[in-house]
Amino acid sequence: MNSKLTLALRLLLSLILLVFGANKFLNFIPAPPMEGPSADFMGVLFKTGYMFPLIGFTEVVAGALLLLNKWVGLALIFTAIISVNIVAFHLILAPAGIGLAAVVAILNILLIYGNWHKFKTLF
């Protein structure tokens, strides 16, 4: 894959992760109104007291690693876990937000493909 394209994709994914990860701590993007099972699920995550900070911390760390181009393989593994859960949440509980979830998953897949040499030993 073209190194300039990989750089652009890596920076875009890192910015998405940094913004949405930081939002879990600073709440600068208002949450859309939810009802039904998605609201119940998010409420339970919030009530645990540790899940949103853990998810936010993981997103910020992965985004920072991608932005700094350090330990990209590890950051992409973290991001893969995050993106699978984001896509599953939106497919099952909140289909209206599947757009950004798909963008994050596609960026992650493309970056894993572009950095496949770092993952060959895992498979």
C-alpha positions in Angstrom: 0.0 0.0 0.0 1.2 3.5 -0.8 3.0 5.0 2.2 1.3 8.4 1.8 -2.1 6.7 1.8 -1.2 4.7 4.8 0.0 7.9 6.6 -3.3 9.6 5.7 -5.4 6.7 6.9 -3.3 6.3 10.1 -3.7 10.0 10.9 -7.5 10.0 10.2 -8.0 6.9 12.5 -5.8 8.4 15.2 -7.8 11.7 15.2 -11.1 9.8 15.4 -9.8 7.8 18.3 -8.4 10.8 20.1 -11.5 12.9 19.7 -14.0 10.2 20.7 -11.7 8.8 23.5 -11.2 12.3 25.0 -14.9 12.9 24.8 -15.5 10.0 27.3 -13.6 12.2 29.8 -14.5 15.7 28.8 -18.0 15.3 27.3 -17.6 18.0 24.6 -19.7 16.1 22.1 -23.3 15.7 23.3 -24.6 12.1 23.3 -27.5 11.5 20.9 -30.7 10.6 22.6 -31.1 6.9 23.0 -34.0 4.7 24.0 -34.6 1.0 24.3 -31.9 -1.6 24.5 -29.1 0.8 23.4 -29.9 3.2 26.3 -30.0 0.3 28.7 -26.7 -1.0 27.6 -25.0 2.4 27.7 -26.5 3.0 31.1 -25.1 -0.2 32.5 -21.7 0.6 31.1 -21.8 4.0 32.7 -23.0 2.7 36.1 -20.1 0.3 36.4 -17.9 3.4 37.0 -14.9 2.0 35.1 -16.0 1.0 31.6 -16.3 4.4 30.0 -12.9 5.6 31.4 -11.3 2.3 30.3 -12.7 2.5 26.8 -11.8 6.2 26.6 -8.2 5.5 27.9 -7.8 2.7 25.4 -9.0 4.9 22.5 -6.7 7.8 23.5 -3.7 5.5 23.9 -4.3 3.8 20.6 -4.9 7.1 18.9 -1.8 8.6 20.4 0.3 5.6 19.3 -1.0 5.8 15.8 -0.4 9.6 15.7 3.1 9.2 16.9 3.8 6.2 14.7 5.0 4.2 17.7 4.0 0.6 18.3 1.5 0.8 15.4 0.9 -3.0 15.5 -0.2 -2.9 19.1 -2.3 0.2 18.5 -4.1 -1.6 15.6 -4.8 -4.6 17.8 -6.4 -2.3 20.4 -8.3 -0.5 17.6 -9.5 -3.8 16.1 -11.0 -4.8 19.5 -12.6 -1.4 19.8 -14.0 -1.3 16.2 -15.5 -4.8 16.5 -17.4 -3.7 19.5 -18.5 -0.4 17.9 -19.7 -2.2 14.8 -21.5 -4.9 16.9 -23.2 -2.2 19.1 -24.4 -0.3 16.0 -25.5 -3.3 14.1 -27.5 -4.8 17.0 -28.6 -1.9 19.2 -28.3 1.4 17.3 -28.3 1.0 13.5 -28.5 4.7 12.9 -24.9 5.3 13.8 -23.4 2.5 11.7 -21.7 5.0 9.3 -18.9 6.2 11.6 -18.6 2.6 13.0 -18.0 1.3 9.4 -15.4 4.0 8.7 -13.5 3.1 11.8 -13.6 -0.6 10.9 -12.6 0.0 7.3 -9.7 2.2 8.3 -8.6 -0.4 10.8 -8.7 -3.2 8.2 -6.8 -1.1 5.6 -4.2 -0.2 8.1 -3.8 -3.8 9.3 -3.4 -4.8 5.6 -0.9 -2.0 5.1 1.1 -3.2 8.1 0.6 -6.9 7.6 4.3 -7.6 8.0 3.9 -6.8 11.6 1.2 -9.4 12.0 2.5 -12.3 10.0 3.9 -14.0 13.1 0.5 -14.0 14.8 -1.1 -16.0 12.0 
